[in-house]
Each structure stands twice: as structure tokens, then as C-alpha cells.
Amino acid sequence: RKKIQITRIMDERNRQLSYFERIGEVTFTKRKFGLMKKAYE
């Protein structure tokens, strides 16, 4: 029972981490796009 709970918590944490990583990737790509736009101007 304890093992299942631990794995569940870890899974939730991993899900949150991947969610934050996705947000970071999106913001980074947006920033990169903005920099490229400025470079072209």
C-alpha cells in the first residue's frame, strides 16, 4: 500500500515537472522567435 502511494506521488510530481518544462519550452521558443524577428528588422 505504501509503495503504491509513493509511486503515485512521484507520478504526480513528474507530471507537474513535465507541465512546467512544457511551459518553459513554449516561452523559450517565443523568446527565440522574438529575437529572430528583431534580428531580421
SULBEL-V48862 format. One record per residue. N is the residue number from 0. OMEGA is omega in whole degrees, -180 to 180 (NA if undefined). NEAR is the number of other ideal C-beta (glycine too) atoms within 8 Angstrom. Layout:
BEGIN
n->[N	N]
omega->[OMEGA	OMEGA]
near->[NEAR	NEAR]
END
This chain:
BEGIN
n->[0	1	2	3	4	5	6	7	8	9	10	11	12	13	14	15	16	17	18	19	20	21	22	23	24	25	26	27	28	29	30	31	32	33	34	35	36	37	38	39	40]
omega->[-180	-178	-179	-179	180	-179	180	179	180	180	179	-180	180	180	179	-179	-179	179	180	179	179	179	180	180	-179	-179	-180	-179	179	180	180	-180	179	179	180	179	180	-179	-180	-177	NA]
near->[4	5	6	7	8	8	8	8	8	8	8	8	8	8	8	8	8	8	8	8	8	8	8	8	8	8	8	8	8	8	8	8	8	8	8	8	8	7	6	5	4]
END
